[in-house]
């Protein structure tokens, strides 16, 4: 086993965060999982032996307490996985100010606050940060203004860490998943199925959403967790400020050529 690390994973109760906690614990690392909902955290903690610490990632006092609890429990902090996030649809003209502010506060300000609190410990450990962004940070889609903006900002937050603190040994990278079977994605697919009248429900919606993905399927949380684990590990020691797409190749598909492979039809009339 490689040297044991202490890693803090936000949004650790479900999806990619939970899969990352499981993988790290299987490898013998110490893991603290946080999130707003205690019950999912409790289940993952009981399953893996991770330390659950419910916390609101957008609350400055709460994130300081989270970092302090981690260091008090394990004496150090080697890595942070910025995975907590929420989604809100809508174009600029359709997005309420309250929704915009909540999404930016959770998806971008929250990571900033946590990094400020964790930075002294990460520098002492010459540690690593991995942010879970999205392909939406690289390729936008209709009605996704706030979410895409928050994830693009998260990429540049990591790049700033790499540039500013790389000389002190800190590494910060990001993964950009495509459609991955998570609780949030399942809910989105269920809505898509209902709106589009897909008889096969969320499963058919996943299939429809990935018709242009070269892998022809959504990803599993464990596949993203493997990428996060590699970026946390010494195996990626010369990787800093990088963006790793874990998307089945969808960001490599040229929109202009899509019509030669699939018939594209509008589902709803556009005003």
N, C-alpha and C positions, 0 to 999 in steps of 0.2 A: 504494500500500500504506500502511496505517496505521503508526504508529510501532511499530518492532520491540519485542516483549516477550519476556521470559524467563519460561517457565512450567514448573513442576514438576508432573508428572502421576503420581500413585501408581496402582498396578494398571494400568500402561501397556502390558502385554504382550498383552492380549487385550481383546475386547469394546469397551465404551464408552471405556475408557482409551486403547486403541490407535487407535480412530476419532478421538478428540480429538487425539491426537498427530499423526495424518496431516493433519487439517484445519489445525491450527496451523502445521505445517511447510509446508504448501502456501501458506499466507498469508505465509510468510517469517519466522515467529517462531522463536526458539530454544527447544528443548524438551528437558527431562530426564525420562526415564521410569524408574520404579522398580517393583520387585515382588520377590517371593521367588524366582521361577523365572528363571534367567538365559536359557534358550533362547528363550522367547517374546519377551523383551526384545531379544535379539540380532537376531531376525528383523525386528521393527518398526524397530529402529535402522538396520539395513542398508537397509530399504525407504525410510525417510523421512529419514535423516540426523540423527535425534534422538540424544541422548547417553544410553546405557543405564547405569544404576547399580543393580545388584541390591541390595536392602535389605529388611530385615524392619521393616515399619511400626510394629510394636509394641515394638521394641527402642530404648530411649532413646539409647544410644550410636550405633546405626546411623542413626537419623533425623538426629542432629546431623552425622554424617559426610556424609549425603546432602545436607543444606543447604549444608555447607561445600564439597562438591564442585561443587555447582551454582554457587555464587558464585565459586569459584576458576576455573571454566571460562568464565563469562560476565560476571562483575563485578557482578552484581545479581540480584535475584529480584523479579519483578513479579506473579506469580500462582501460586497453588497449586490444583490440582484434587485433591480428596480422594476418590479413586475406589476404593482398595483395600478389599476386603471379602470376607467369607465368609458362607455360609448354613448354618444348622442348624435342622431342624424340631423340633416338639414343643411340647405344652402345658407349663405350669409343672410339673405332676406327672410328666411324662415326660422332662424335660430334666435330664441329668446336670450336676452342678456343674462338672465339668471342661469340658463343652461350652459351658455358659453363660459361664464365665470366658474361654475361648478366643475366643468370638465377641465379647464385650464388649471384650476386649483388642485385637482386630483392628479391629473396626468403629467403636469409639468412643474407647478410650484411645489407639490409634495416631494418629488425627487430632489429638487433643489434644497428644500429644508432638511431632508434626511442627509444629503451629502454634506451640507454645512456642519451638521452635528457629528457625522461619522468621520469627517476628513482627518482630524488629528490622529485617530486610531488607524485609519487606512494608511496614512503616511508613515506612521511608526512601524507598520507591518510591511511596508512596500506592497500594498494590497491591490485588489482589483475591483472594478465596478463593471457590471454588465447590465445594460438597460434593455428591456423588452419593448421595442417600438412596434412597428408594423410596416407592411409594404405600402400602407397608406401614407407613410412619411416620404415615400419615393414616387408613387404613382397615385394620383388622386382619382376619385370616382364621384359620381353624381351624388349630391346631397350629403357631403361628408366634411364640410368646412372646418368645424371646430375640432373634430377628432384628428383629422389629417394635420391640422396646424399644430396641435399639441404634440403629436408624435414626431413631426419634423423638428420641433423645438427640442425634443428630448435627444435627438441625434446630435444637435449642436451643443447641447449641454455636455454630452459625453466628450465631444471633440474638444471643448474648452478645457475639460479636466485633463485630457491627454496632453494638450499643449502647455497648460499652466503648471501641471504637477508631474508630468512625465520625467523631468530631470530629477525629481525626488523619488522616483521609483514607482509611482502610481500608474496603473494601466486602466483605461476606461474604453469599453467597446459596446456595441449594440447589436442585437439581433432583430431582424425584421421578418416576422412570420407572415405567411399568407393565411388562408383560411385553415384554422386548426380547430379540432373538435374540443371546444371548451364550453363552459356553462354560458358565457356571454355569446359565443358564436351559435350555440344551439338555440338560444332565444331569438337571435336575429334570423336564423334559418326558419324557425317556426313562423315568424311574422312574414317572411318572404313567401313561404309556402301558402299561407292564408291569403296574402295579397294577390299572388299569381294563380291561385286556384290549383295548386299542385296536389293531386290526390295522394301522392306518396309522402306528404308531409315533409318534415325536416330532412329526412334522408334523401328524398328526391331534390330538395332545395340544395343540399350540399353537392349533389351530382351536377345540377344545373349550374351552380356557381363556379364549378371547376372544369367546365367543358373546354375552356381555353388554357387550362393549366397543363403543361407537358406531362406531369405525373398523373393527370386525370383523376385526382382524388384530393381530399383535404388531408392535412397533416395530423399527426397525433401529438399530444403534449410531450410525450417522451422523446420524440424526435427533436423538438426544440430544446428540451432539457439537456440532451447530449451536447448540443452546440454551446449552450450556456456553460456547462461543466468544462468543456475544452477551453473556453475563453477565460474561465476562472483559474485554470490550472497552469503550472509552469510550462506545459507543452506549447502554449501560445505566448511565450515570454517576449517575443519580438513583435507582437501584434498590439498596436495601440492606436486608438482613434478610428478603428475600423468599423464597418457596417457589414454584417453577414446576413444575407438573405436566406431564410429557411422557408421556402415558398413553393417548392415543387417546380420551380423554373418559370413561374407566371410573369415575373418582371422582365423576362427575356423575350416575351411574345410581343411582336410589333402590331400595334393596333391597326395600322393601315393594311396589313395582310390578313387580318382575321376573317374577313368576308370570303376569302378563297377556301377556307377550311370549314366554316360554319355559317349558317344563315342567321343573320342578326335581325331581330324584329323588336320594335318597341312594344313593351308590355302594356303601357298605359298612355293615353293621349297626352301630349305635352301642350301646355297653354301657349 
